[in-house]
Amino acid sequence: PDLARLATGLTAAGVVTGVVAIATGAVAFFTVPAHTAEAHRLMYWHLGLMVGAVTVFAGATVARRRNEPPSAWVRVGGLIGTLVLLLGAYLGGRLVY
């Protein structure tokens, strides 16, 4: 139960910081100086994937019971969120570097 409670708290903290990251990314989206057409296309994909990942993690966090291990569906949602997060992070790295 202690580990389940810790995991739920850490996932909730990740969702909150993800929302902050989305806000700073939205500011960057509108303030970045001139960029290539490919970078502009990748920005939309990066934005969509990261918003999707935070949404999936938020749903998984809400679906968890605080003192119980997560159900199979919550675990699958967390895995999907992780894969989407990794792909979005890869695109973000391509944008910057």
Residue pairs with C-beta under 8 A, 6 or more apart in sequence:
1 67
1 68
4 64
4 65
4 66
4 67
4 68
4 69
4 70
5 66
5 67
7 64
7 70
8 61
8 64
8 66
11 57
11 60
11 61
11 64
11 78
12 61
14 57
15 54
15 57
15 58
15 61
18 50
18 53
18 54
18 57
19 54
21 50
22 50
22 51
22 54
25 46
25 47
25 50
26 47
29 43
29 47
39 95
42 91
42 94
42 95
43 95
45 88
45 91
46 88
46 91
46 92
46 95
49 84
49 85
49 87
49 88
49 91
50 85
50 88
50 92
52 84
52 88
53 81
53 82
53 84
53 85
53 88
56 77
56 78
56 80
56 81
56 84
57 78
57 81
57 85
59 77
60 70
60 74
60 77
60 78
60 81
63 70
63 71
63 73
63 74
63 77
64 70
64 74
70 78
